């Protein structure tokens, strides 16, 4: 009986480890930001490396044209000039297509880059994948990356309302600390 129980525990532990190995790893503060190149809403390839020397707000969001994603995008757009004054750029990433991003930017008057990741490459690199109603989407996570490419702050499962203000406050605090 003890051998049977021990065998069951070993099998259960093995299954848990196999599932954990399949889960994307979430980058953490202090780590180099994983590099990437994705097309923006105009179909132009954009690389994280292009922004060395600037702060980057890399935000992942589930889907264009949804209420929470629209609120979050509008708040970043509203604060865009404040980010620019603080030497920061905003990059939004979802698994939507270039065409979807183009329509979303046009309809919502967005003037920052939205990057298309329909193959889930970057959302997986950043541990920001979620399943919803049988669809693979980007989880609502944000990474604040410093001018040397180091992640300084990670925001998980953010609320779209007030998120831009939180990021701006943290950006100011991090810049003053240097």
Secondary structure by P-SEA (a helix, b strand, c coil): caaaaaaaaaaaaaaaaaaaaabbbbbccccccccccccccccbbbbccccccbbbbcccccccccaaaaaaaaaaaaaaaaaaaacbbbbbbccccaaaaaaaaaaacccbbbbbcccaaaaaaaccccccccbbbbcbbbbbbccccccccccccccccaaaaaaaaaaaaaaaac
